[in-house]
Amino acid sequence: MSQNLPLPPIALPGQPLAQSPPYAAGPGTYTTQNPTRTVITASVAGIPRVHADKSVSVTRPSPSHPLLLLPEVASTVLARVTRLNPRQATVEIFAIQGGGDGIHGGGDGGCVCEHTFQGVIRAQDVRATEKDRIKMLESFRVGDVVRAVVISLGDQSNYYLSTASNSLGVVVAHSDAGDPLHPINWRQMACARTGIVEERKVAKPI
């Protein structure tokens, strides 16, 4: 991997990965255009890589990976926010940490799920302090990718998740214009292009 192109350990479909040029779309990616640039975007969930020819690819896990691994209590997961209301965020779990560094460090311990699992982050589980002051719309937005831990198997349709730790919270987010946001502290992310600051419950970078 090029040191000039930091990539996430696991890519989510629709997630921007690199700018073209200088990079080119490879397997598992496609290009999208906005008014200012062309962006290479993941088309599948998997492991992103940049190659010597500056092509960027996303590879699905090999058959040897435990695709049927299910979330369980204390599992660390990656999930995409699909719905929000004042009481909770509904998410789709798409990756689970196994052993080793996994999701936290890009090792072999994380696996991309063959199918997504639905989960819920309740307002009282967003952070460990000032729970009565939590506002869900200032913690997450639809489309955000969140690192969370499973705290309960919940009911038959939802896993209950928590982001009440410094290492948990939003790890990938984009502005309304589609630009990536970067963490500036535990509760704010900023757009490098415009400088606009947005509220989030931010995961501490690992």
NUTIVO-922921 format. One line per 4 residues: their letters; for each residue x, y, z of N, C-alpha, C, CB. Coordinates in steps of 0.02 Angstrom, whole numbers, plus 50000, padded with zeros to 5 digits. Glycine has a CB too. Layout:
REM residues N
a = X Y Z X Y Z X Y Z X Y Z | ...
END
This chain:
REM residues 206
msqn = 50042 49940 50000 50000 50000 50000 50044 50062 50000 49953 50000 50061 | 50024 50110 49961 50062 50172 49959 50053 50211 50024 50040 50215 49899 | 50108 50237 50050 50103 50276 50111 50069 50342 50098 50173 50288 50140 | 50063 50362 50035 50030 50424 50018 49955 50416 50011 50059 50452 49954
lplp = 49929 50354 50016 49858 50343 50009 49834 50299 50067 49842 50309 49941 | 49817 50330 50124 49791 50291 50180 49722 50264 50163 49788 50333 50244 | 49713 50199 50169 49650 50167 50154 49621 50137 50218 49658 50113 50100 | 49554 50133 50222 49524 50102 50281 49537 50027 50282 49448 50116 50283
pial = 49537 49995 50340 49547 49923 50342 49495 49884 50302 49547 49899 50413 | 49433 49908 50304 49378 49877 50267 49340 49931 50231 49332 49836 50315 | 49325 49920 50167 49289 49969 50127 49215 49950 50123 49319 49975 50056 | 49172 49999 50123 49100 49991 50118 49077 50012 50049 49064 50032 50173
pgqp = 49029 49976 50018 49003 49998 49953 48981 50071 49954 48945 49954 49931 | 49004 50109 49904 48989 50180 49901 49038 50224 49937 48922 50191 49927 | 49088 50196 49969 49136 50235 50007 49191 50261 49961 49167 50194 50064 | 49203 50327 49959 49259 50354 49919 49325 50331 49947 49256 50431 49918
laqs = 49372 50313 49902 49436 50286 49923 49495 50329 49900 49445 50217 49897 | 49491 50357 49840 49548 50394 49812 49525 50440 49757 49603 50345 49786 | 49568 50486 49738 49553 50532 49683 49585 50507 49619 49578 50603 49700 | 49551 50518 49563 49576 50498 49497 49577 50558 49451 49534 50441 49467
ppya = 49637 50572 49418 49703 50545 49434 49727 50572 49503 49753 50564 49379 | 49781 50543 49529 49831 50499 49498 49814 50425 49501 49897 50510 49530 | 49762 50406 49541 49747 50336 49549 49694 50315 49498 49724 50320 49620 | 49690 50249 49485 49644 50222 49435 49600 50169 49469 49681 50192 49375
agpg = 49539 50162 49444 49492 50113 49472 49512 50043 49449 49420 50129 49450 | 49513 49997 49497 49527 49927 49482 49467 49884 49502 49589 49903 49520 | 49475 49818 49506 49420 49774 49524 49388 49793 49590 49444 49701 49527 | 49322 49791 49593 49287 49807 49654 49278 49881 49666 49322 49778 49711
tytt = 49294 49922 49616 49285 49995 49622 49256 50023 49558 49352 50029 49640 | 49234 50085 49561 49212 50122 49502 49226 50195 49514 49136 50109 49488 | 49219 50235 49462 49232 50307 49469 49166 50346 49468 49278 50332 49413 | 49164 50398 49508 49108 50444 49508 49136 50515 49501 49065 50438 49573
qnpt = 49096 50558 49473 49118 50627 49462 49075 50676 49500 49118 50644 49387 | 49108 50726 49528 49071 50782 49556 49099 50845 49522 49078 50786 49634 | 49073 50903 49538 49095 50963 49501 49170 50977 49503 49059 51021 49527 | 49205 50950 49552 49276 50970 49560 49325 50914 49545 49287 50994 49629
rtvi = 49304 50851 49547 49353 50797 49538 49319 50731 49524 49397 50791 49601 | 49360 50682 49504 49337 50613 49494 49362 50571 49552 49363 50584 49426 | 49317 50531 49580 49331 50493 49641 49324 50419 49628 49285 50516 49699 | 49371 50379 49653 49367 50307 49650 49328 50283 49711 49438 50273 49647
tasv = 49275 50244 49698 49228 50225 49750 49222 50149 49753 49159 50256 49737 | 49215 50122 49813 49207 50050 49821 49139 50027 49796 49216 50030 49895 | 49138 49972 49759 49074 49943 49736 49054 49882 49776 49079 49925 49662 | 49100 49855 49816 49086 49797 49858 49116 49808 49927 49114 49731 49826
agip = 49095 49770 49976 49126 49771 50042 49185 49723 50041 49075 49752 50098 | 49242 49746 50065 49301 49704 50065 49363 49741 50086 49311 49674 49996 | 49420 49713 50068 49485 49741 50088 49512 49784 50032 49535 49684 50106 | 49521 49850 50042 49548 49894 49990 49624 49891 49986 49525 49966 50002
rvha = 49649 49894 49925 49722 49894 49915 49739 49941 49858 49748 49822 49900 | 49800 49969 49860 49826 50007 49804 49887 49969 49778 49845 50081 49825 | 49892 49963 49711 49943 49922 49679 49998 49965 49649 49912 49878 49625 | 50051 49932 49625 50109 49967 49600 50092 50013 49541 50163 49918 49579
dksv = 50042 49993 49502 50022 50035 49445 49973 50090 49464 49991 49991 49391 | 49964 50100 49531 49919 50151 49558 49846 50137 49546 49937 50219 49529 | 49829 50074 49532 49759 50055 49530 49736 50037 49600 49747 49996 49480 | 49673 50052 49615 49645 50038 49680 49592 49983 49672 49614 50102 49713
svtr = 49596 49931 49713 49548 49877 49708 49518 49862 49777 49581 49813 49680 | 49460 49830 49777 49429 49805 49838 49415 49731 49828 49363 49845 49856 | 49443 49690 49871 49438 49617 49865 49392 49589 49918 49507 49584 49868 | 49344 49548 49897 49302 49514 49946 49343 49463 49985 49242 49479 49911
psps = 49322 49445 50045 49359 49395 50083 49362 49329 50045 49327 49384 50152 | 49417 49293 50053 49424 49227 50022 49378 49177 50056 49497 49203 50024 | 49363 49121 50023 49319 49071 50054 49344 49045 50121 49310 49013 50008 | 49408 49053 50134 49435 49029 50198 49417 49074 50256 49510 49022 50194
hpll = 49394 49135 50241 49374 49180 50295 49306 49159 50322 49372 49254 50270 | 49294 49171 50386 49232 49148 50418 49173 49192 50401 49240 49144 50493 | 49146 49185 50339 49092 49229 50317 49028 49219 50358 49078 49218 50244 | 49020 49161 50390 48959 49147 50427 48966 49166 50501 48941 49074 50421
llpe = 49021 49199 50519 49029 49223 50587 48972 49270 50604 49098 49258 50595 | 48943 49260 50663 48887 49301 50684 48909 49349 50739 48828 49257 50709 | 48879 49408 50742 48894 49452 50798 48873 49419 50864 48858 49521 50790 | 48913 49429 50915 48897 49405 50982 48914 49458 51032 48934 49338 50998
vast = 48891 49450 51093 48905 49500 51145 48980 49510 51152 48874 49478 51213 | 49001 49573 51153 49070 49596 51158 49106 49597 51091 49109 49552 51206 | 49072 49577 51036 49103 49584 50970 49108 49658 50951 49062 49545 50916 | 49164 49677 50922 49170 49743 50893 49150 49738 50820 49243 49771 50900
vlar = 49107 49784 50798 49079 49780 50730 49085 49847 50695 49006 49757 50732 | 49082 49845 50629 49072 49905 50589 49001 49903 50561 49125 49910 50531 | 48968 49960 50563 48898 49963 50541 48885 50030 50507 48850 49953 50600 | 48837 50029 50461 48818 50090 50426 48750 50113 50451 48815 50079 50349
vtrl = 48744 50177 50467 48681 50205 50492 48631 50210 50435 48693 50275 50525 | 48572 50181 50445 48520 50181 50393 48460 50225 50411 48497 50111 50380 | 48446 50232 50476 48389 50273 50497 48406 50306 50564 48324 50231 50503 | 48375 50363 50576 48386 50400 50639 48320 50427 50664 48436 50458 50629
nprq = 48311 50425 50730 48258 50463 50762 48285 50488 50829 48192 50420 50771 | 48248 50528 50866 48276 50556 50927 48295 50505 50980 48227 50603 50957 | 48270 50443 50975 48283 50393 51026 48338 50344 51007 48221 50355 51040 | 48349 50333 50942 48396 50281 50923 48418 50288 50850 48366 50212 50934
atve = 48474 50255 50836 48499 50248 50767 48493 50175 50746 48573 50274 50760 | 48464 50163 50688 48461 50096 50660 48520 50088 50613 48393 50083 50624 | 48554 50031 50618 48615 50020 50578 48614 49952 50546 48677 50028 50623 | 48656 49944 50494 48669 49880 50463 48740 49859 50478 48656 49883 50385
ifai = 48748 49804 50514 48815 49778 50530 48842 49742 50468 48813 49730 50591 | 48901 49763 50445 48929 49732 50385 48998 49701 50396 48934 49782 50330 | 49028 49710 50454 49093 49680 50468 49098 49667 50543 49151 49725 50444 | 49135 49613 50559 49143 49592 50628 49216 49581 50642 49103 49527 50642
qggg = 49239 49602 50700 49307 49589 50721 49313 49519 50747 49331 49640 50774 | 49365 49483 50722 49378 49416 50747 49433 49419 50798 49396 49368 50690 | 49493 49395 50779 49551 49399 50824 49602 49446 50796 49582 49330 50835 | 49657 49456 50832 49710 49500 50808 49687 49571 50804 49736 49477 50740
dgih = 49718 49609 50759 49701 49680 50752 49634 49689 50719 49755 49717 50714 | 49622 49649 50666 49558 49651 50632 49538 49720 50609 49505 49625 50676 | 49477 49738 50624 49451 49802 50604 49493 49859 50631 49378 49809 50627 | 49519 49851 50692 49557 49905 50723 49623 49919 50689 49568 49890 50795
gggd = 49652 49869 50656 49718 49881 50630 49731 49855 50561 49766 49853 50674 | 49680 49827 50527 49689 49804 50459 49722 49736 50454 49728 49852 50421 | 49723 49697 50509 49753 49630 50507 49703 49579 50480 49777 49610 50575 | 49714 49515 50500 49672 49461 50475 49612 49448 50520 49712 49399 50467
ggcv = 49605 49485 50575 49553 49469 50623 49485 49493 50605 49571 49495 50688 | 49476 49538 50557 49411 49563 50539 49384 49528 50478 49414 49637 50527 | 49318 49516 50477 49289 49485 50418 49229 49526 50396 49267 49412 50433 | 49219 49530 50331 49161 49562 50302 49105 49511 50300 49176 49590 50230
ceht = 49046 49529 50324 48990 49483 50328 48963 49468 50258 48935 49511 50373 | 48943 49406 50248 48911 49389 50185 48843 49423 50179 48903 49312 50179 | 48809 49429 50236 48745 49465 50239 48749 49515 50296 48685 49415 50250 | 48713 49570 50289 48713 49620 50343 48665 49599 50398 48693 49689 50316
fqgv = 48677 49625 50458 48634 49613 50516 48610 49681 50541 48672 49573 50572 | 48547 49684 50562 48520 49748 50585 48534 49757 50659 48444 49751 50573 | 48553 49817 50677 48567 49834 50746 48537 49901 50765 48641 49834 50760 | 48538 49916 50829 48511 49979 50855 48560 50008 50905 48441 49968 50887
iraq = 48573 50073 50899 48611 50109 50951 48561 50156 50985 48672 50150 50920 | 48544 50141 51047 48497 50183 51084 48532 50244 51111 48464 50142 51140 | 48494 50296 51124 48523 50360 51147 48565 50350 51210 48468 50411 51160 | 48542 50307 51256 48579 50297 51318 48643 50258 51309 48535 50261 51369
dvra = 48654 50230 51249 48714 50190 51236 48764 50226 51190 48694 50124 51204 | 48752 50290 51176 48796 50328 51131 48862 50344 51165 48763 50392 51107 | 48859 50369 51227 48920 50384 51264 48910 50370 51338 48941 50458 51253 | 48966 50370 51375 48964 50348 51445 48942 50403 51492 49031 50321 51466
tekd = 48949 50466 51472 48934 50523 51516 48879 50566 51487 48997 50564 51529 | 48847 50606 51529 48795 50654 51509 48744 50621 51463 48827 50714 51473 | 48720 50562 51483 48674 50525 51441 48608 50562 51430 48660 50457 51471 | 48588 50603 51479 48525 50639 51473 48529 50697 51424 48503 50664 51541
rikm = 48590 50714 51401 48598 50771 51355 48614 50749 51284 48654 50816 51381 | 48612 50684 51271 48629 50659 51205 48575 50676 51154 48640 50583 51208 | 48597 50702 51097 48553 50715 51040 48576 50671 50983 48553 50791 51020 | 48533 50626 50961 48552 50577 50910 48574 50611 50845 48495 50529 50897
lesf = 48540 50665 50826 48556 50698 50762 48622 50736 50766 48500 50746 50743 | 48650 50745 50825 48716 50774 50833 48770 50720 50844 48717 50824 50890 | 48748 50658 50846 48794 50602 50858 48808 50563 50794 48767 50556 50911 | 48757 50554 50752 48763 50514 50691 48722 50546 50636 48740 50441 50703
rvgd = 48739 50528 50574 48698 50545 50515 48689 50482 50474 48732 50603 50473 | 48635 50480 50436 48623 50423 50392 48682 50418 50342 48555 50430 50354 | 48708 50358 50335 48766 50347 50291 48832 50342 50328 48770 50401 50241 | 48835 50366 50390 48897 50361 50429 48915 50288 50441 48889 50398 50496
vvra = 48979 50274 50443 49004 50209 50463 49028 50214 50535 49062 50183 50416 | 49003 50170 50578 49014 50173 50649 49050 50111 50674 48947 50182 50687 | 49100 50120 50718 49129 50064 50754 49092 50059 50821 49207 50073 50764 | 49065 50000 50836 49026 49990 50896 49039 49921 50925 48950 49999 50881
vvis = 49015 49911 50987 49021 49845 51019 48951 49819 51033 49064 49850 51085 | 48942 49754 51024 48878 49722 51038 48870 49714 51113 48872 49653 51002 | 48817 49743 51141 48805 49738 51213 48749 49690 51230 48790 49806 51242 | 48707 49673 51180 48652 49626 51191 48630 49598 51124 48593 49661 51228
lgdq = 48608 49536 51125 48581 49507 51063 48512 49534 51048 48579 49431 51068 | 48483 49572 51094 48421 49608 51082 48363 49561 51069 48430 49653 51024 | 48321 49581 51021 48264 49540 51004 48281 49500 50941 48200 49583 50993 | 48230 49473 50908 48242 49430 50850 48264 49470 50789 48180 49392 50834
snyy = 48256 49535 50789 48271 49574 50729 48329 49623 50737 48211 49611 50708 | 48350 49637 50799 48402 49688 50809 48454 49666 50861 48370 49753 50831 | 48517 49682 50846 48569 49680 50897 48572 49748 50930 48639 49660 50865 | 48585 49750 50995 48594 49813 51030 48668 49828 51033 48562 49811 51102
lsta = 48686 49889 51011 48756 49909 51006 48769 49970 51050 48774 49925 50933 | 48832 49979 51068 48853 50037 51107 48914 50069 51075 48869 50016 51180 | 48917 50136 51080 48976 50174 51060 49005 50211 51120 48960 50223 51003 | 48990 50188 51181 49009 50222 51242 49081 50206 51263 48962 50205 51299
snsl = 49128 50221 51219 49199 50213 51232 49236 50260 51186 49222 50138 51223 | 49295 50281 51206 49334 50328 51165 49350 50299 51096 49398 50346 51200 | 49360 50233 51092 49379 50202 51029 49320 50187 50984 49417 50139 51042 | 49259 50200 51008 49198 50184 50971 49163 50247 50948 49151 50141 51014
gvvv = 49127 50242 50893 49091 50298 50865 49099 50301 50790 49115 50364 50896 | 49089 50360 50761 49093 50368 50689 49165 50364 50665 49062 50436 50668 | 49177 50322 50614 49244 50315 50585 49246 50339 50513 49266 50243 50588 | 49190 50339 50478 49186 50365 50409 49123 50407 50403 49186 50306 50357
ahsd = 49131 50469 50379 49074 50513 50370 49087 50560 50312 49059 50553 50435 | 49033 50585 50282 49039 50631 50226 48991 50689 50236 49025 50595 50159 | 49009 50746 50210 48967 50805 50213 48908 50797 50165 49007 50869 50197 | 48862 50844 50167 48806 50843 50121 48828 50847 50049 48757 50900 50136
agdp = 48887 50878 50037 48913 50884 49969 48952 50822 49947 48958 50945 49964 | 48960 50773 49992 48995 50712 49975 49069 50712 49991 48987 50699 49904 | 49094 50765 50022 49165 50768 50040 49177 50729 50105 49188 50841 50047 | 49234 50694 50110 49249 50658 50172 49261 50706 50230 49310 50614 50162
lhpi = 49240 50685 50288 49251 50723 50349 49307 50690 50390 49186 50728 50391 | 49346 50732 50424 49402 50708 50464 49391 50728 50536 49469 50735 50437 | 49408 50684 50584 49397 50700 50655 49443 50756 50678 49408 50639 50698 | 49415 50802 50717 49456 50854 50748 49454 50849 50824 49432 50924 50725
nwrq = 49402 50817 50851 49399 50800 50922 49345 50746 50930 49383 50863 50967 | 49328 50728 50991 49283 50671 51001 49211 50687 50982 49285 50650 51073 | 49194 50750 50970 49125 50766 50954 49117 50807 50890 49094 50804 51011 | 49171 50818 50852 49166 50857 50790 49210 50827 50735 49186 50929 50804
maca = 49186 50834 50673 49224 50816 50613 49221 50875 50566 49196 50750 50580 | 49272 50883 50524 49277 50940 50480 49292 50918 50409 49330 50989 50504 | 49268 50958 50361 49283 50947 50290 49347 50984 50273 49223 50971 50245 | 49396 50948 50246 49461 50979 50230 49453 51030 50174 49512 50926 50210
rtgi = 49406 51019 50128 49398 51064 50071 49363 51129 50089 49360 51029 50015 | 49310 51125 50129 49270 51184 50144 49281 51211 50214 49197 51169 50134 | 49307 51170 50259 49316 51190 50328 49253 51185 50370 49340 51260 50330 | 49198 51162 50340 49135 51156 50377 49143 51103 50432 49077 51137 50330
veer = 49119 51119 50492 49123 51074 50549 49054 51045 50563 49151 51111 50611 | 49051 50979 50573 48988 50945 50589 48995 50906 50654 48967 50898 50531 | 48939 50901 50690 48938 50865 50753 48933 50790 50740 48880 50889 50798 | 48972 50751 50778 48969 50678 50777 48993 50651 50844 49012 50648 50718
kvak = 48976 50588 50859 49009 50552 50914 49067 50515 50880 48960 50502 50953 | 49126 50543 50885 49183 50522 50844 49223 50467 50880 49229 50581 50827 | 49242 50415 50842 49287 50364 50869 49358 50391 50869 49282 50299 50829 | 49394 50379 50922 49464 50398 50925 49503 50359 50873 49494 50386 50995
pi = 49541 50393 50828 49580 50356 50778 49628 50308 50811 49619 50405 50733 | 49634 50248 50779 49678 50196 50807 49739 50188 50764 49640 50129 50812
END
